[in-house]
Amino acid sequence: MHIKWNALAQTAGFSFGITVAVVCVFALGILALSRRESALVAAREGGGAGAAGGGWLALAGACVCFALCGGAVLYGLSLIAGK
């Protein structure tokens, strides 16, 4: 049996990189939800309309981040269970 060590290392490196990227994007989504909560609290305490607008923007950013994570997971599953 012959193992192609270069291909194995490339696959492991790529998998590690994608995993770190998905975790970072997910963490950005959690951060955006946290910022939204802060903006909503500021709006309730008299921060004005600017704080409430930041809440919607943070929610949209969180949705984009979570959609990217979900897309990466679904793509990975399609590669595993394809054909």
Residue pairs with C-beta under 8 A, 6 or more apart in sequence:
18 72
21 72
22 69
22 72
22 73
25 65
25 68
25 69
26 65
26 66
26 69
28 61
28 65
29 61
29 62
29 63
29 64
29 65
29 66
29 69
30 62
32 58
32 59
32 61
32 62
32 65
33 58
33 59
33 62
35 54
35 58
36 54
36 55
36 58
36 59
36 62
39 47
39 51
39 52
39 54
39 55
39 58
40 51
40 52
40 55
42 51
43 49
43 51
43 52
43 55
